[in-house]
Amino acid sequence: MADSPISPPPGEPIGARPDLPVCVRHPDRATGLRCVRCDRPACPECLREASVVRRPRTFVGAEFSQRMVVTPVLIAVNVLFFAITAAQAGSVAGNQRSALFLELVMYTPAVAWDGEWWRLVTSGFLHFGPLHLALNMIALYVLGRDLEPVFGKLRFSAVYGVSLLGGGLAVYLFGGIDTVVAGASGAVYGLMGAMLVAVLRLKLNPGPALGVIGLNVVLSFTLPGISLLGHIGGLVIGAALTAGLVYAPAAKRNNWQLAAVIGAVVLLAVLAVVRTGQLV
């Protein structure tokens, strides 16, 4: 236990004030002292000098840690899905022919008419060939290396997951009925949006972040076979959710941030239901 700054009035003996709480180890001793770790009443005999270690917190409210956990796990899951689909298809370049790929890829008729809602999420863990996988995983590592230590595991996971859902939903809402879409690009673009919002929140130079986003958006318009809707959907949702996290009031910050995440998921779910009603 460690000494608390709370102490009885000078010159007044312990036990002289019946309104004070009693020591948790000595019920016959009233005390005005408390342990700074457990906040329980304790008499001077029970208190010990000890340092209280508090980890520094970032501007988002997360405990800062340089150790990445979520990012390598996400990369491993994406690689695992690719390995399974490649093994099933008997081809690395043609892994999209596997049964698992066909069951999990984003395909609007399967979502709307067959109720296979999971495709909005699972499609974000599938990739068309090794180059598609490599590009997304490199981008995920670079962005995760900067964002996960600052956002913390839970907030980083929330931004990634909601952005991934936002990318799939954008295709579902505005894409062609027969479009087949897969890839982690929606989530990756969501992290780009998160990076931009974080830079603006810290009042840093947004030029590099804007340059990266602009370049990738241009590539989305110009390169064939790229899901522009998935990219823009992830970017917008990721930026919007991150704004809710980094600009949350300091008072009850965790509650505000949780509300932002839940609100984003509920909004996306409502939009999905509305779109389904239009298609059915």
Short mmCIF file of the C-alpha atoms (twelve columns), coordinates in Angstrom:
data_MODEL
# 
_entry.id   MODEL 
# 
loop_
_atom_site.group_PDB 
_atom_site.id 
_atom_site.type_symbol 
_atom_site.label_atom_id 
_atom_site.label_alt_id 
_atom_site.label_comp_id 
_atom_site.label_asym_id 
_atom_site.label_seq_id 
_atom_site.Cartn_x 
_atom_site.Cartn_y 
_atom_site.Cartn_z 
_atom_site.pdbx_PDB_model_num 
ATOM 1   C CA . MET A 1   0.000   0.000   0.000   1 
ATOM 2   C CA . ALA A 2   1.066   3.595   -0.551  1 
ATOM 3   C CA . ASP A 3   0.424   6.668   1.588   1 
ATOM 4   C CA . SER A 4   -2.519  8.826   0.589   1 
ATOM 5   C CA . PRO A 5   -2.473  12.630  0.842   1 
ATOM 6   C CA . ILE A 6   -5.606  12.358  3.005   1 
ATOM 7   C CA . SER A 7   -4.746  12.527  6.693   1 
ATOM 8   C CA . PRO A 8   -6.522  13.304  9.979   1 
ATOM 9   C CA . PRO A 9   -6.405  16.844  11.373  1 
ATOM 10  C CA . PRO A 10  -3.125  17.722  13.131  1 
ATOM 11  C CA . GLY A 11  -3.067  16.739  16.782  1 
ATOM 12  C CA . GLU A 12  -6.185  14.588  16.614  1 
ATOM 13  C CA . PRO A 13  -5.476  10.942  17.548  1 
ATOM 14  C CA . ILE A 14  -6.562  8.104   15.315  1 
ATOM 15  C CA . GLY A 15  -9.833  6.629   16.538  1 
ATOM 16  C CA . ALA A 16  -11.048 9.895   18.083  1 
ATOM 17  C CA . ARG A 17  -13.542 10.623  15.318  1 
ATOM 18  C CA . PRO A 18  -16.371 8.081   14.980  1 
ATOM 19  C CA . ASP A 19  -17.391 9.546   11.600  1 
ATOM 20  C CA . LEU A 20  -14.159 8.315   10.012  1 
ATOM 21  C CA . PRO A 21  -13.992 4.903   8.300   1 
ATOM 22  C CA . VAL A 22  -12.101 2.106   10.006  1 
ATOM 23  C CA . CYS A 23  -8.970  0.362   8.800   1 
ATOM 24  C CA . VAL A 24  -9.716  -2.699  6.668   1 
ATOM 25  C CA . ARG A 25  -7.213  -4.739  8.688   1 
ATOM 26  C CA . HIS A 26  -7.868  -3.214  12.111  1 
ATOM 27  C CA . PRO A 27  -11.628 -2.604  12.594  1 
ATOM 28  C CA . ASP A 28  -11.003 -0.954  15.990  1 
ATOM 29  C CA . ARG A 29  -8.997  1.893   14.414  1 
ATOM 30  C CA . ALA A 30  -10.695 4.825   12.687  1 
ATOM 31  C CA . THR A 31  -8.568  6.451   10.001  1 
ATOM 32  C CA . GLY A 32  -8.563  9.293   7.545   1 
ATOM 33  C CA . LEU A 33  -5.934  7.612   5.387   1 
ATOM 34  C CA . ARG A 34  -6.532  5.569   2.239   1 
ATOM 35  C CA . CYS A 35  -4.432  3.403   -0.011  1 
ATOM 36  C CA . VAL A 36  -3.868  5.180   -3.324  1 
ATOM 37  C CA . ARG A 37  -3.999  1.859   -5.166  1 
ATOM 38  C CA . CYS A 38  -7.174  0.226   -3.837  1 
ATOM 39  C CA . ASP A 39  -8.734  3.333   -2.191  1 
ATOM 40  C CA . ARG A 40  -9.543  1.365   0.988   1 
ATOM 41  C CA . PRO A 41  -9.212  2.919   4.470   1 
ATOM 42  C CA . ALA A 42  -5.950  2.015   6.185   1 
ATOM 43  C CA . CYS A 43  -4.260  3.054   9.413   1 
ATOM 44  C CA . PRO A 44  -0.651  4.322   9.449   1 
ATOM 45  C CA . GLU A 45  0.638   0.924   10.559  1 
ATOM 46  C CA . CYS A 46  -0.772  -0.737  7.445   1 
ATOM 47  C CA . LEU A 47  0.492   1.850   4.974   1 
ATOM 48  C CA . ARG A 48  3.803   1.363   3.229   1 
ATOM 49  C CA . GLU A 49  5.811   3.678   1.032   1 
ATOM 50  C CA . ALA A 50  5.440   2.568   -2.567  1 
ATOM 51  C CA . SER A 51  5.588   4.171   -5.972  1 
ATOM 52  C CA . VAL A 52  2.487   4.122   -8.146  1 
ATOM 53  C CA . VAL A 53  3.328   3.568   -11.796 1 
ATOM 54  C CA . ARG A 54  0.999   5.167   -14.312 1 
ATOM 55  C CA . ARG A 55  1.561   4.596   -18.019 1 
ATOM 56  C CA . PRO A 56  1.409   7.704   -20.180 1 
ATOM 57  C CA . ARG A 57  -1.791  8.169   -22.166 1 
ATOM 58  C CA . THR A 58  -2.074  9.505   -25.689 1 
ATOM 59  C CA . PHE A 59  -4.323  12.297  -26.930 1 
ATOM 60  C CA . VAL A 60  -6.940  9.639   -27.756 1 
ATOM 61  C CA . GLY A 61  -6.978  8.399   -24.156 1 
ATOM 62  C CA . ALA A 62  -5.163  5.105   -24.793 1 
ATOM 63  C CA . GLU A 63  -2.174  3.807   -22.868 1 
ATOM 64  C CA . PHE A 64  0.857   4.280   -25.085 1 
ATOM 65  C CA . SER A 65  2.651   1.082   -26.065 1 
ATOM 66  C CA . GLN A 66  5.176   0.555   -28.848 1 
ATOM 67  C CA . ARG A 67  4.294   -3.126  -29.080 1 
ATOM 68  C CA . MET A 68  1.989   -3.912  -32.004 1 
ATOM 69  C CA . VAL A 69  -0.480  -6.760  -31.543 1 
ATOM 70  C CA . VAL A 70  -3.579  -6.077  -33.656 1 
ATOM 71  C CA . THR A 71  -1.705  -5.175  -36.842 1 
ATOM 72  C CA . PRO A 72  0.337   -8.405  -37.118 1 
ATOM 73  C CA . VAL A 73  -2.737  -10.457 -36.184 1 
ATOM 74  C CA . LEU A 74  -4.760  -8.819  -38.963 1 
ATOM 75  C CA . ILE A 75  -1.960  -9.440  -41.444 1 
ATOM 76  C CA . ALA A 76  -1.739  -13.076 -40.341 1 
ATOM 77  C CA . VAL A 77  -5.505  -13.571 -40.747 1 
ATOM 78  C CA . ASN A 78  -5.457  -12.093 -44.257 1 
ATOM 79  C CA . VAL A 79  -2.507  -14.279 -45.248 1 
ATOM 80  C CA . LEU A 80  -4.232  -17.333 -43.769 1 
ATOM 81  C CA . PHE A 81  -7.406  -16.722 -45.782 1 
ATOM 82  C CA . PHE A 82  -5.322  -16.304 -48.919 1 
ATOM 83  C CA . ALA A 83  -3.394  -19.518 -48.259 1 
ATOM 84  C CA . ILE A 84  -6.622  -21.472 -47.740 1 
ATOM 85  C CA . THR A 85  -8.255  -20.143 -50.899 1 
ATOM 86  C CA . ALA A 86  -5.089  -20.739 -52.929 1 
ATOM 87  C CA . ALA A 87  -4.865  -24.320 -51.647 1 
ATOM 88  C CA . GLN A 88  -8.523  -24.981 -52.421 1 
ATOM 89  C CA . ALA A 89  -8.235  -23.531 -55.917 1 
ATOM 90  C CA . GLY A 90  -4.917  -25.247 -56.555 1 
ATOM 91  C CA . SER A 91  -3.575  -21.931 -57.812 1 
ATOM 92  C CA . VAL A 92  -1.921  -18.925 -56.216 1 
ATOM 93  C CA . ALA A 93  -2.905  -16.566 -59.012 1 
ATOM 94  C CA . GLY A 94  -6.419  -18.004 -59.361 1 
ATOM 95  C CA . ASN A 95  -7.342  -18.348 -55.705 1 
ATOM 96  C CA . GLN A 96  -10.691 -16.606 -56.369 1 
ATOM 97  C CA . ARG A 97  -11.949 -19.885 -57.859 1 
ATOM 98  C CA . SER A 98  -11.945 -21.595 -54.442 1 
ATOM 99  C CA . ALA A 99  -15.193 -22.577 -52.729 1 
ATOM 100 C CA . LEU A 100 -14.378 -20.518 -49.615 1 
ATOM 101 C CA . PHE A 101 -13.715 -17.398 -51.698 1 
ATOM 102 C CA . LEU A 102 -17.070 -17.763 -53.472 1 
ATOM 103 C CA . GLU A 103 -18.877 -18.195 -50.141 1 
ATOM 104 C CA . LEU A 104 -17.312 -15.120 -48.481 1 
ATOM 105 C CA . VAL A 105 -16.764 -12.572 -51.272 1 
ATOM 106 C CA . MET A 106 -18.921 -9.432  -51.464 1 
ATOM 107 C CA . TYR A 107 -21.739 -10.171 -53.925 1 
ATOM 108 C CA . THR A 108 -24.841 -7.993  -53.659 1 
ATOM 109 C CA . PRO A 109 -27.488 -10.573 -54.700 1 
ATOM 110 C CA . ALA A 110 -26.206 -13.030 -52.081 1 
ATOM 111 C CA . VAL A 111 -26.487 -10.362 -49.374 1 
ATOM 112 C CA . ALA A 112 -29.870 -8.982  -50.395 1 
ATOM 113 C CA . TRP A 113 -31.693 -12.103 -51.536 1 
ATOM 114 C CA . ASP A 114 -30.010 -14.875 -49.566 1 
ATOM 115 C CA . GLY A 115 -29.435 -12.934 -46.336 1 
ATOM 116 C CA . GLU A 116 -25.688 -13.601 -46.317 1 
ATOM 117 C CA . TRP A 117 -24.809 -10.446 -44.381 1 
ATOM 118 C CA . TRP A 118 -21.417 -11.727 -43.353 1 
ATOM 119 C CA . ARG A 119 -20.103 -11.065 -46.861 1 
ATOM 120 C CA . LEU A 120 -19.988 -7.333  -46.041 1 
ATOM 121 C CA . VAL A 121 -17.201 -8.158  -43.569 1 
ATOM 122 C CA . THR A 122 -15.606 -11.406 -44.718 1 
ATOM 123 C CA . SER A 123 -14.895 -9.991  -48.182 1 
ATOM 124 C CA . GLY A 124 -12.412 -7.672  -46.473 1 
ATOM 125 C CA . PHE A 125 -10.174 -10.660 -45.676 1 
ATOM 126 C CA . LEU A 126 -10.047 -12.012 -49.241 1 
ATOM 127 C CA . HIS A 127 -7.712  -10.944 -52.060 1 
ATOM 128 C CA . PHE A 128 -7.415  -11.513 -55.778 1 
ATOM 129 C CA . GLY A 129 -3.938  -12.970 -56.147 1 
ATOM 130 C CA . PRO A 130 -0.674  -12.413 -54.254 1 
ATOM 131 C CA . LEU A 131 0.026   -8.892  -55.556 1 
ATOM 132 C CA . HIS A 132 -3.334  -7.615  -54.301 1 
ATOM 133 C CA . LEU A 133 -2.620  -9.190  -50.916 1 
ATOM 134 C CA . ALA A 134 0.942   -7.840  -50.719 1 
ATOM 135 C CA . LEU A 135 -0.029  -4.242  -51.515 1 
ATOM 136 C CA . ASN A 136 -2.764  -4.160  -48.892 1 
ATOM 137 C CA . MET A 137 -0.677  -5.857  -46.213 1 
ATOM 138 C CA . ILE A 138 2.262   -3.499  -46.742 1 
ATOM 139 C CA . ALA A 139 -0.088  -0.516  -46.428 1 
ATOM 140 C CA . LEU A 140 -1.697  -2.043  -43.336 1 
ATOM 141 C CA . TYR A 141 1.693   -2.530  -41.688 1 
ATOM 142 C CA . VAL A 142 2.883   1.010   -42.438 1 
ATOM 143 C CA . LEU A 143 -0.324  2.605   -41.158 1 
ATOM 144 C CA . GLY A 144 -0.682  0.244   -38.206 1 
ATOM 145 C CA . ARG A 145 2.893   0.912   -37.121 1 
ATOM 146 C CA . ASP A 146 2.005   4.576   -36.589 1 
ATOM 147 C CA . LEU A 147 -1.610  4.332   -35.467 1 
ATOM 148 C CA . GLU A 148 -1.882  1.288   -33.203 1 
ATOM 149 C CA . PRO A 149 0.596   2.542   -30.538 1 
ATOM 150 C CA . VAL A 150 -1.294  5.849   -30.346 1 
ATOM 151 C CA . PHE A 151 -4.873  4.584   -30.643 1 
ATOM 152 C CA . GLY A 152 -4.368  1.498   -28.524 1 
ATOM 153 C CA . LYS A 153 -5.561  -1.992  -29.412 1 
ATOM 154 C CA . LEU A 154 -9.299  -1.491  -28.882 1 
ATOM 155 C CA . ARG A 155 -9.651  1.862   -30.644 1 
ATOM 156 C CA . PHE A 156 -7.421  0.782   -33.515 1 
ATOM 157 C CA . SER A 157 -9.437  -2.418  -33.947 1 
ATOM 158 C CA . ALA A 158 -12.672 -0.419  -33.907 1 
ATOM 159 C CA . VAL A 159 -11.482 1.958   -36.621 1 
ATOM 160 C CA . TYR A 160 -10.241 -0.925  -38.752 1 
ATOM 161 C CA . GLY A 161 -13.392 -3.018  -38.350 1 
ATOM 162 C CA . VAL A 162 -15.889 -0.208  -38.888 1 
ATOM 163 C CA . SER A 163 -13.922 1.047   -41.911 1 
ATOM 164 C CA . LEU A 164 -13.913 -2.440  -43.383 1 
ATOM 165 C CA . LEU A 165 -17.687 -2.630  -42.926 1 
ATOM 166 C CA . GLY A 166 -18.069 0.854   -44.386 1 
ATOM 167 C CA . GLY A 167 -16.165 -0.129  -47.512 1 
ATOM 168 C CA . GLY A 168 -18.286 -3.214  -48.088 1 
ATOM 169 C CA . LEU A 169 -21.480 -1.292  -47.416 1 
ATOM 170 C CA . ALA A 170 -20.560 1.451   -49.894 1 
ATOM 171 C CA . VAL A 171 -20.356 -1.208  -52.606 1 
ATOM 172 C CA . TYR A 172 -23.673 -2.669  -51.425 1 
ATOM 173 C CA . LEU A 173 -25.385 0.731   -51.457 1 
ATOM 174 C CA . PHE A 174 -24.062 2.212   -54.669 1 
ATOM 175 C CA . GLY A 175 -22.352 -0.553  -56.656 1 
ATOM 176 C CA . GLY A 176 -23.643 -2.573  -59.567 1 
ATOM 177 C CA . ILE A 177 -25.874 -5.495  -58.735 1 
ATOM 178 C CA . ASP A 178 -23.474 -8.074  -60.197 1 
ATOM 179 C CA . THR A 179 -20.235 -6.580  -58.843 1 
ATOM 180 C CA . VAL A 180 -17.888 -8.959  -57.034 1 
ATOM 181 C CA . VAL A 181 -15.582 -7.198  -54.572 1 
ATOM 182 C CA . ALA A 182 -12.897 -8.400  -52.157 1 
ATOM 183 C CA . GLY A 183 -9.912  -6.949  -50.350 1 
ATOM 184 C CA . ALA A 184 -8.819  -5.108  -47.209 1 
ATOM 185 C CA . SER A 185 -8.608  -1.815  -49.119 1 
ATOM 186 C CA . GLY A 186 -11.695 -0.348  -47.453 1 
ATOM 187 C CA . ALA A 187 -10.171 -0.865  -44.016 1 
ATOM 188 C CA . VAL A 188 -6.767  0.398   -45.186 1 
ATOM 189 C CA . TYR A 189 -8.332  3.560   -46.596 1 
ATOM 190 C CA . GLY A 190 -10.159 3.947   -43.293 1 
ATOM 191 C CA . LEU A 191 -6.789  3.977   -41.555 1 
ATOM 192 C CA . MET A 192 -5.633  6.641   -44.012 1 
ATOM 193 C CA . GLY A 193 -8.627  8.741   -43.002 1 
ATOM 194 C CA . ALA A 194 -7.790  8.100   -39.357 1 
ATOM 195 C CA . MET A 195 -4.220  9.255   -39.932 1 
ATOM 196 C CA . LEU A 196 -5.415  12.496  -41.516 1 
ATOM 197 C CA . VAL A 197 -7.851  13.259  -38.685 1 
ATOM 198 C CA . ALA A 198 -5.184  12.506  -36.069 1 
ATOM 199 C CA . VAL A 199 -2.723  14.845  -37.801 1 
ATOM 200 C CA . LEU A 200 -5.322  17.611  -37.892 1 
ATOM 201 C CA . ARG A 201 -6.205  17.038  -34.240 1 
ATOM 202 C CA . LEU A 202 -2.535  17.407  -33.275 1 
ATOM 203 C CA . LYS A 203 -2.239  20.485  -35.519 1 
ATOM 204 C CA . LEU A 204 0.605   18.960  -37.493 1 
ATOM 205 C CA . ASN A 205 1.362   19.496  -41.159 1 
ATOM 206 C CA . PRO A 206 -1.346  17.524  -43.044 1 
ATOM 207 C CA . GLY A 207 0.524   17.725  -46.361 1 
ATOM 208 C CA . PRO A 208 2.097   14.235  -46.315 1 
ATOM 209 C CA . ALA A 209 -1.143  12.548  -45.220 1 
ATOM 210 C CA . LEU A 210 -3.149  14.419  -47.845 1 
ATOM 211 C CA . GLY A 211 -0.556  13.519  -50.468 1 
ATOM 212 C CA . VAL A 212 -0.772  9.798   -49.704 1 
ATOM 213 C CA . ILE A 213 -4.565  9.854   -49.711 1 
ATOM 214 C CA . GLY A 214 -4.712  11.895  -52.911 1 
ATOM 215 C CA . LEU A 215 -2.310  9.573   -54.703 1 
ATOM 216 C CA . ASN A 216 -4.276  6.500   -53.711 1 
ATOM 217 C CA . VAL A 217 -7.589  8.061   -54.724 1 
ATOM 218 C CA . VAL A 218 -6.141  8.928   -58.138 1 
ATOM 219 C CA . LEU A 219 -4.941  5.336   -58.525 1 
ATOM 220 C CA . SER A 220 -8.432  4.150   -57.588 1 
ATOM 221 C CA . PHE A 221 -9.855  6.177   -60.473 1 
ATOM 222 C CA . THR A 222 -7.228  5.224   -63.044 1 
ATOM 223 C CA . LEU A 223 -6.281  1.590   -62.443 1 
ATOM 224 C CA . PRO A 224 -8.653  -1.082  -63.787 1 
ATOM 225 C CA . GLY A 225 -10.297 -3.566  -61.433 1 
ATOM 226 C CA . ILE A 226 -10.172 -1.225  -58.419 1 
ATOM 227 C CA . SER A 227 -13.259 -0.764  -56.231 1 
ATOM 228 C CA . LEU A 228 -13.480 3.010   -55.947 1 
ATOM 229 C CA . LEU A 229 -16.657 2.764   -53.874 1 
ATOM 230 C CA . GLY A 230 -15.015 0.433   -51.367 1 
ATOM 231 C CA . HIS A 231 -12.051 2.777   -51.017 1 
ATOM 232 C CA . ILE A 232 -14.100 5.950   -50.603 1 
ATOM 233 C CA . GLY A 233 -16.553 4.263   -48.251 1 
ATOM 234 C CA . GLY A 234 -13.763 3.074   -45.966 1 
ATOM 235 C CA . LEU A 235 -12.004 6.442   -46.108 1 
ATOM 236 C CA . VAL A 236 -15.102 8.432   -45.146 1 
ATOM 237 C CA . ILE A 237 -16.239 6.090   -42.384 1 
ATOM 238 C CA . GLY A 238 -12.731 5.741   -40.937 1 
ATOM 239 C CA . ALA A 239 -12.234 9.509   -40.844 1 
ATOM 240 C CA . ALA A 240 -15.682 10.134  -39.341 1 
ATOM 241 C CA . LEU A 241 -15.267 7.538   -36.593 1 
ATOM 242 C CA . THR A 242 -11.768 8.763   -35.768 1 
ATOM 243 C CA . ALA A 243 -13.112 12.298  -35.420 1 
ATOM 244 C CA . GLY A 244 -15.570 10.955  -32.856 1 
ATOM 245 C CA . LEU A 245 -12.679 9.345   -30.972 1 
ATOM 246 C CA . VAL A 246 -10.107 12.134  -30.979 1 
ATOM 247 C CA . TYR A 247 -12.520 15.019  -30.409 1 
ATOM 248 C CA . ALA A 248 -14.506 13.300  -27.647 1 
ATOM 249 C CA . PRO A 249 -14.865 15.479  -24.513 1 
ATOM 250 C CA . ALA A 250 -12.226 14.732  -21.911 1 
ATOM 251 C CA . ALA A 251 -14.924 14.219  -19.279 1 
ATOM 252 C CA . LYS A 252 -16.171 10.636  -19.632 1 
ATOM 253 C CA . ARG A 253 -14.101 10.251  -22.786 1 
ATOM 254 C CA . ASN A 254 -14.394 6.471   -22.874 1 
ATOM 255 C CA . ASN A 255 -18.187 6.666   -22.772 1 
ATOM 256 C CA . TRP A 256 -18.268 9.167   -25.625 1 
ATOM 257 C CA . GLN A 257 -15.899 7.063   -27.701 1 
ATOM 258 C CA . LEU A 258 -17.916 3.906   -27.114 1 
ATOM 259 C CA . ALA A 259 -21.042 5.778   -28.151 1 
ATOM 260 C CA . ALA A 260 -19.295 6.900   -31.357 1 
ATOM 261 C CA . VAL A 261 -18.375 3.328   -32.272 1 
ATOM 262 C CA . ILE A 262 -21.834 1.956   -31.485 1 
ATOM 263 C CA . GLY A 263 -23.481 4.840   -33.334 1 
ATOM 264 C CA . ALA A 264 -21.371 4.206   -36.447 1 
ATOM 265 C CA . VAL A 265 -22.195 0.490   -36.472 1 
ATOM 266 C CA . VAL A 266 -25.912 1.126   -35.947 1 
ATOM 267 C CA . LEU A 267 -25.978 3.700   -38.748 1 
ATOM 268 C CA . LEU A 268 -24.277 1.309   -41.168 1 
ATOM 269 C CA . ALA A 269 -26.662 -1.488  -40.167 1 
ATOM 270 C CA . VAL A 270 -29.691 0.746   -40.779 1 
ATOM 271 C CA . LEU A 271 -28.379 1.734   -44.213 1 
ATOM 272 C CA . ALA A 272 -27.860 -1.947  -45.053 1 
ATOM 273 C CA . VAL A 273 -31.436 -2.787  -44.051 1 
ATOM 274 C CA . VAL A 274 -32.819 0.104   -46.106 1 
ATOM 275 C CA . ARG A 275 -30.808 -0.975  -49.145 1 
ATOM 276 C CA . THR A 276 -32.004 -4.548  -48.774 1 
ATOM 277 C CA . GLY A 277 -35.597 -3.334  -48.727 1 
ATOM 278 C CA . GLN A 278 -34.966 -1.569  -52.030 1 
ATOM 279 C CA . LEU A 279 -33.489 -4.667  -53.663 1 
ATOM 280 C CA . VAL A 280 -35.849 -7.332  -52.410 1 
# 
